[in-house]
Amino acid sequence: MPDSTPLESPHTAMSRDQQYRYEEAPDGSFRNGYQITETLFEGQSDFQKVTVVDTVAYGRMLLLDDLVQTTERDEFIYHEMIAHIPLLSLERPPERVLVIGGGDGGTAREVLKHPSVQEVVVCEIDGLVIDVCKQFLPSMAHVFDSPKVTTLVRDGIEYIATQKNAFDAILIDSSDPVGPGEGLFTEAFYQNVKAALKPGGIMVNQSESPMAQRRSFQLVYRLLNQVFPIVKPYIATIPTYPGGYWSWAYCSESIQPNGATQQLLAQSIEKHTQYFNQGIREASFVLPNFIQSLVSEATQEVSPGSLSLC
């Protein structure tokens, strides 16, 4: 596990001439550049490289293995969409919610905007991510101080295998399907997630960029359709994610995403969100034709050898 010694920040201040662009190459096919004013933290856990930088355009930015995970300026889009879409689709108000991954705290923060929630379990494999976010990204990670949040620093794959009929909703807030996140994109994992849901429960899984990561996107939907009878993609634009376009998979055994919703609660919650509202909720499931085609192709029979995240 990560070293438990106190975090040390280099706080590397840069002169104007020393400012540079921190480039991300998700799969080697393109790069995104960000102008950096300061490196706040850089360290190596047992799982991955963890970095926090201050950027000109997006404020503080968390990177894992040099891939952008979240930024102060646009994090609300991702976190509001992964949390409120499923929780407002439940036929009963949620009481117990599991977040797998989510070490920055943003998803748990949004979950706790639902007053019925009694406990949010955040299962994050890398304790260093949590510690770093508490220190450098408190607008998200302050949620770990809530008595309603149970923080587990452990492997989500192992944890979910021990849970049966335990959660109203499970939110898979994982990193990309490489390194510690790779095992969260398998049929066996999704089967265990389904078993951990209460009757009428909902799972949402971040499902990559249909623009920049088409093969990964299609594999996710191929696997999910083997496990859940209801699998619906929904989308939003996130500037700092590959291709600027992101998707989530809404999954349930019985609850359609645009079925009964908690209208009064939705009206209350959208007073405290920056992106999510009821119109966005409905529109996010309306897919461009090219994404419909990708999903349709993904549900067709494929040979076992083609089930690759590459």
C-alpha positions in Angstrom: 0.0 0.0 0.0 1.1 3.6 -0.4 3.6 5.0 2.1 1.8 6.5 5.1 4.3 9.2 5.7 3.0 12.8 5.5 2.7 14.2 2.0 5.4 16.5 0.8 4.7 19.0 -1.9 7.5 20.3 -4.1 5.5 23.4 -4.8 7.6 24.0 -7.9 7.0 27.6 -8.8 7.8 28.5 -12.4 8.9 31.7 -14.0 7.2 32.8 -17.1 10.0 31.3 -19.2 9.7 28.0 -17.4 6.0 27.5 -18.0 5.3 24.6 -20.2 2.6 22.4 -21.6 1.8 19.2 -19.9 0.8 16.8 -22.6 -1.4 13.7 -22.3 -1.2 10.9 -24.8 -4.1 8.5 -23.9 -3.3 5.9 -26.5 -0.4 7.5 -28.4 -2.6 8.8 -31.2 -2.8 12.4 -30.1 -1.8 14.8 -27.3 -3.6 17.4 -25.3 -1.5 20.3 -23.9 -2.0 22.4 -20.8 0.0 25.3 -19.6 1.2 24.7 -16.1 2.1 27.3 -13.6 3.1 25.0 -10.7 3.6 21.4 -9.9 1.9 20.9 -6.5 2.6 17.2 -6.0 4.2 14.3 -7.8 4.6 10.9 -6.2 4.5 7.1 -6.9 2.2 4.8 -5.1 2.2 1.0 -5.3 -0.2 1.3 -8.2 0.5 4.4 -10.3 2.1 7.8 -10.6 0.0 10.5 -8.9 0.4 14.2 -9.9 -1.4 17.4 -9.1 -0.5 20.5 -11.2 -1.9 24.0 -11.3 -3.0 25.0 -14.9 -3.8 28.3 -16.5 -7.1 27.2 -18.1 -8.5 24.6 -15.7 -7.1 25.3 -12.2 -5.8 22.4 -10.3 -5.6 19.1 -12.2 -5.2 15.5 -11.0 -3.3 13.1 -13.2 -2.8 9.4 -12.8 0.1 7.9 -14.8 0.1 11.3 -16.7 -3.6 10.9 -17.7 -6.0 13.7 -16.7 -8.6 12.5 -14.2 -10.2 15.7 -13.0 -9.8 19.4 -12.8 -11.2 22.1 -10.6 -12.9 23.9 -13.5 -14.8 21.1 -15.3 -15.1 18.3 -12.7 -18.7 19.1 -11.9 -19.9 17.8 -15.3 -18.5 14.3 -14.8 -19.5 14.0 -11.1 -23.0 15.4 -11.5 -23.7 13.1 -14.4 -22.4 9.9 -12.9 -24.4 10.5 -9.7 -27.7 12.2 -10.3 -28.8 10.3 -13.5 -29.0 6.9 -11.7 -30.1 8.1 -8.3 -33.0 10.1 -9.6 -34.1 7.1 -11.7 -34.6 4.8 -8.7 -38.2 4.0 -7.8 -37.4 4.6 -4.2 -35.0 7.1 -2.6 -31.5 5.7 -2.2 -30.2 4.9 1.2 -26.9 3.0 0.5 -24.6 3.8 -2.4 -21.3 2.3 -3.4 -18.6 4.2 -5.4 -15.8 2.1 -6.8 -12.9 4.3 -7.5 -13.8 7.9 -6.9 -10.7 8.7 -4.8 -11.1 12.5 -5.6 -14.4 12.5 -3.7 -16.4 14.3 -6.3 -18.9 11.5 -6.9 -19.5 11.0 -3.2 -20.1 14.7 -2.8 -22.8 14.6 -5.4 -24.4 11.5 -3.9 -24.8 13.2 -0.6 -27.0 15.9 -2.2 -29.7 13.2 -2.0 -31.0 13.6 1.6 -32.2 10.0 1.8 -28.7 8.6 1.5 -27.5 7.2 4.9 -24.2 5.8 3.7 -21.8 6.2 0.8 -19.1 3.6 0.6 -16.1 4.8 -1.4 -13.8 1.8 -2.3 -10.6 3.2 -3.7 -7.6 1.0 -4.3 -5.0 3.7 -4.0 -4.9 5.5 -0.7 -2.4 8.0 -2.0 -5.0 9.4 -4.4 -7.3 10.1 -1.5 -4.6 11.7 0.6 -3.4 13.9 -2.2 -6.9 15.0 -3.1 -7.7 15.9 0.5 -4.6 18.2 0.5 -4.8 19.7 -2.9 -8.4 19.3 -4.2 -10.5 20.0 -1.1 -13.5 21.2 -3.1 -14.1 17.6 -3.9 -12.3 15.6 -1.2 -13.8 17.4 1.8 -16.6 14.9 1.5 -14.3 12.3 3.2 -14.9 14.1 6.4 -18.6 13.4 6.3 -19.9 10.8 8.8 -22.0 9.4 6.0 -18.9 8.4 4.0 -17.2 5.1 4.7 -13.8 5.0 3.0 -12.3 1.7 2.1 -8.7 1.6 0.7 -8.9 -1.8 -1.0 -9.4 -3.5 -4.3 -12.9 -2.9 -5.6 -12.8 -6.2 -7.5 -12.3 -8.1 -4.3 -14.7 -6.1 -2.3 -17.6 -6.3 -4.7 -17.3 -10.1 -4.7 -18.2 -10.2 -1.0 -21.3 -8.0 -1.3 -24.8 -9.4 -2.0 -28.1 -7.4 -2.2 -26.3 -4.6 -0.5 -26.7 -1.3 -2.4 -29.4 0.7 -4.1 -26.9 2.1 -6.6 -23.3 1.3 -7.6 -21.3 3.9 -9.4 -18.1 2.7 -11.1 -16.0 5.8 -11.1 -12.8 4.2 -12.3 -9.8 5.4 -14.3 -9.2 4.2 -17.8 -9.0 0.4 -18.4 -5.2 0.2 -17.9 -3.2 -0.4 -14.8 -5.3 -0.7 -11.6 -8.5 0.1 -13.5 -8.2 -2.7 -16.0 -9.9 -5.4 -13.9 -13.0 -3.2 -13.5 -13.8 -3.8 -17.2 -14.6 -7.5 -17.2 -17.8 -9.6 -17.4 -16.9 -11.3 -14.1 -16.7 -8.0 -12.3 -20.0 -6.8 -13.8 -21.7 -10.1 -12.7 -20.5 -9.4 -9.1 -21.8 -5.8 -9.3 -25.2 -7.1 -10.4 -25.3 -9.5 -7.4 -24.4 -6.6 -5.1 -27.4 -4.5 -6.1 -30.7 -4.6 -4.3 -33.8 -5.4 -6.3 -34.5 -2.4 -8.5 -31.0 -1.2 -8.2 -29.0 0.6 -10.8 -25.3 0.6 -11.8 -23.6 3.3 -13.8 -20.2 2.7 -15.3 -18.0 5.3 -16.9 -17.6 3.9 -20.4 -14.9 6.0 -22.1 -15.0 8.3 -25.1 -17.0 7.1 -28.1 -14.9 9.6 -30.1 -11.4 8.9 -29.0 -11.6 5.4 -27.5 -14.0 3.5 -29.7 -12.7 0.0 -29.2 -12.8 0.4 -25.4 -16.2 1.9 -25.6 -17.6 -1.0 -27.7 -16.1 -3.6 -25.5 -17.7 -2.1 -22.4 -21.1 -2.3 -24.0 -20.5 -5.8 -25.4 -19.7 -7.0 -21.8 -22.5 -5.1 -20.1 -25.1 -6.4 -22.5 -24.1 -9.9 -21.5 -24.9 -9.1 -17.9 -27.8 -6.6 -17.7 -31.1 -6.7 -19.6 -31.2 -2.9 -19.6 -28.0 -1.1 -20.8 -28.3 2.5 -22.0 -25.5 4.9 -22.8 -25.7 8.5 -22.0 -23.3 11.3 -22.9 -21.8 14.7 -22.0 -19.1 17.0 -23.2 -16.0 17.3 -20.9 -13.3 19.5 -22.2 -10.3 17.9 -20.6 -11.2 14.2 -21.4 -10.0 12.5 -24.6 -12.0 13.8 -27.6 -13.9 16.2 -25.4 -16.8 13.7 -25.3 -17.6 11.3 -22.6 -20.1 8.5 -21.9 -21.6 6.5 -19.1 -23.5 3.2 -19.2 -26.7 3.0 -17.2 -27.5 -0.6 -16.3 -30.4 -2.3 -14.5 -32.4 -5.5 -14.4 -35.7 -3.7 -14.4 -35.6 0.1 -14.2 -35.5 2.2 -17.5 -33.6 5.5 -17.2 -36.5 7.7 -18.4 -39.1 6.0 -16.3 -40.5 7.3 -13.1 -38.2 9.9 -11.5 -38.3 11.9 -8.3 -39.5 15.2 -9.8 -39.6 17.3 -6.6 -36.2 16.0 -5.5 -34.8 16.7 -9.0 -36.0 20.2 -8.8 -34.3 20.7 -5.5 -31.0 19.1 -6.5 -30.7 21.1 -9.7 -30.6 24.3 -7.6 -27.2 23.1 -6.3 -25.7 21.8 -9.6 -23.7 23.5 -12.3 -24.4 21.2 -15.2 -27.2 18.7 -14.3 -30.9 19.6 -14.7 -34.0 17.7 -15.8 -33.6 18.7 -19.4 -30.0 17.5 -19.5 -31.1 14.3 -17.9 -33.5 13.5 -20.7 -31.3 14.8 -23.5 -28.2 12.9 -22.4 -29.8 9.6 -23.6 -30.4 11.0 -27.1 -27.4 9.7 -29.0 -25.9 10.9 -32.2 -26.2 8.3 -35.1 -22.5 7.4 -34.9 -22.8 6.4 -31.2 -26.0 4.4 -31.9 -24.0 2.6 -34.6 -21.1 1.8 -32.3 -23.5 0.4 -29.6 -25.3 -1.7 -32.2 -22.0 -3.1 -33.5 -20.9 -3.8 -30.0 -23.9 -6.0 -29.2 -23.3 -8.3 -32.2 -21.4 -11.5 -31.8 -17.7 -11.1 -31.7 -14.9 -13.7 -31.4 -13.3 -14.1 -28.0 -10.0 -13.0 -29.4 -11.4 -9.6 -30.3 -12.4 -8.7 -26.7 -9.5 -6.4 -26.2 -9.2 -3.0 -24.7 -6.4 -2.1 -27.0 
